Amino acid sequence: MTQLPEDAFTLWFNCNKDQKKDGHYWASAEVPVEELRKMFEWAKTAERVQNQKGDDCVKLRANLMPRQSKAGNDYLLMAMSDQKPRAAESSNDDAPF
């Protein structure tokens, strides 16, 4: 299995269901200043891409994981970090084709 580099930074968010709009969520986070510093340092040298508006951007990734609070409320836990390149698919030299 391919080992990916460690995350340059990680930001954690609790995504809660909006009680007024079906299918909508809102998020809140207490982000450590140290993680923001890591993100800023990473962004200075990260690969740049252009969005549809032509803005200079960096790519992030996020993972949403279902959770339940101690009070029994369902929510999504989101972890956001720097985007890693896809792991190269392993090739098998013994493949018959």
HELIX and SHEET records of a PDB file:
HELIX    1   1 VAL A   33  THR A   45  1                                  13    
SHEET    1   A 4 TYR A  25  SER A  28  0                                        
SHEET    2   A 4 THR A  10  LYS A  17 -1                                        
SHEET    3   A 4 ASP A  74  ASP A  82 -1                                        
SHEET    4   A 4 LEU A  60  GLN A  68 -1                                        
SHEET    1   B 2 VAL A  49  GLN A  50  0                                        
SHEET    2   B 2 ASP A  56  CYS A  57 -1                                        
END                                                                             
